[in-house]
Amino acid sequence: MSKNYYEILGVNSNATKLEIKKAFKKIAKEHHPDKKNGDEGKFKEINNIYHILLDDEKRKEYNLLNSINNEELNGKDLSLDVNEIRKTKKPIKMSKKNRENKKIRNGIIIGIVALLVISYFVSQNDKKVDPIIVESVEVSEPQAHIKGDIEAPLTLVEYSDFQCPACASASPQILALVDQFEGQFNLEYRHFPLRSIHPNAQEAAQAAEAAGMQGKFWEMHDVLFEKQDEWSQSFNPTRYFKTYAEELGLNAERLVFDLESDKIKEIVNAQFDEATELQLPGTPSFVFNGEQIDVNTFIAENLALEAVVVEEEITE
């Protein structure tokens, strides 16, 4: 019998996205690899289930397949009398109902494969650009992404992942602190895409860098977090990034051209390597003076303290 995703998360099949998110945070925290008794395999399984149930189309497909499996397992056609089998010694024929279910199942599989193939070719088409348009658009060289007063005496470095739910939740709080302690410190954003569990995180980081070359890194940063559920599980995230670029008043073709460039990929990869060398446990992680630090500790030890507490999030 296949695993029931709803039972694993501890929710019913009619659970809302909010209920699923709450259940995921609770159970993921228990199994996170950073915990003493954490289980990396279980964590990855839970993370995969979480994203499937949050995606409306994938959830429909799962519910349909699950209902078919349950129907077969509970149907009378599969419970034959053992003595009858011994007596006849004839092969068991599949019932008409089961044959129909098998056709449905095969049809779904074929449909999914076809969708993957179509998505691949569509994604390749989305990455085609007009070289004449690209060359006519002026862009700047990639640079550090600083939020707050550039002259502030202290810099807190954030290593983050655009596909990480915890990063999306923490981002508004961190940016609010930059405003609250204006002039005392600034925030530098760096990339740490967790590729093994977030397949679209690398490309999202490249899209943000490409937007930065047109002067709107932070605007794209905010949009990617705000619309994370929209693009994070797509087979073709580029089409979303192009739409966001247009909405921000950027040249979408130039953005696609730049996000695929070696220059942009090298920047993201170099920052990923930095985070790995620092042995950061996940995202979001914060670094001050070359060492990982808790945000509240940073504030308490370095800033003119006011009553402020940053809510802890699950680190992925």
Secondary structure, 3 states (H helix, E strand, C coil): CCCCHHHHHCCCCCCCHHHHHHHHHHHHHHHCCCCCCCCHHHHHHHHHHHHHHHCHHHHHHHHHHHHHHHHHHHCHHHCCCHHHHHHHCCCCCCCHHHHHHHHHHHHHHHHHHHHHHHHHHHHHHHCCCCHHHHHHCCCCCCCCEEECCCCCCEEEEEEECCCCHHHHHHHHHHHHHHHHCCCCEEEEEEECCCCCCCCCHHHHHHHHHHHHHCCCHHHHHHHHHHCHHHHCCCCCHHHHHHHHHHHCCCCHHHHHHHHCCHHHHHHHHHHHHHHHHCCCCCCCEEEECCEECCHHHHHHHHCCCCCCCCCCCCCC
